[in-house]
């Protein structure tokens, strides 16, 4: 069975060739889009789905288990889900996460 992905090219192997900064920077791009689409439910949910898919690609990337980054990545996903649901459990907003992930995007760009 062939699975359909929102990020088909990344699912086919490109994602695992990226650094952690590149991966988290790309997740941050989807989080930023979610902020922009917050008032458009269909676009917002599609963007949330895209971000969650990128989180899963990152969590499934075996190099992060070895480097001990898996806890950070899974916690960031948990915070993202809580923010999307407007949960007060962590007092974290999409804007907070946007700032966090922007740091990785800047590092990835600087290292090109």
Number of C-alpha atoms within 10 A of each C-alpha: 3 4 6 8 12 14 14 11 10 15 16 10 11 10 19 17 11 14 14 21 19 20 21 24 23 21 25 24 17 22 27 21 17 26 18 13 17 17 10 10 11 11 15 20 15 15 23 22 15 19 25 18 17 24 21 14 18 23 19 13 16 12 15 17 12 9 8 10 14 18 12 12 18 15 11 17 20 13 21 24 15 18 20 19 10 14 14 10 9 11 11 16 18 21 14 13 18 21 13 15 22 20 14 20 21 13 14 19 11 8 10 6
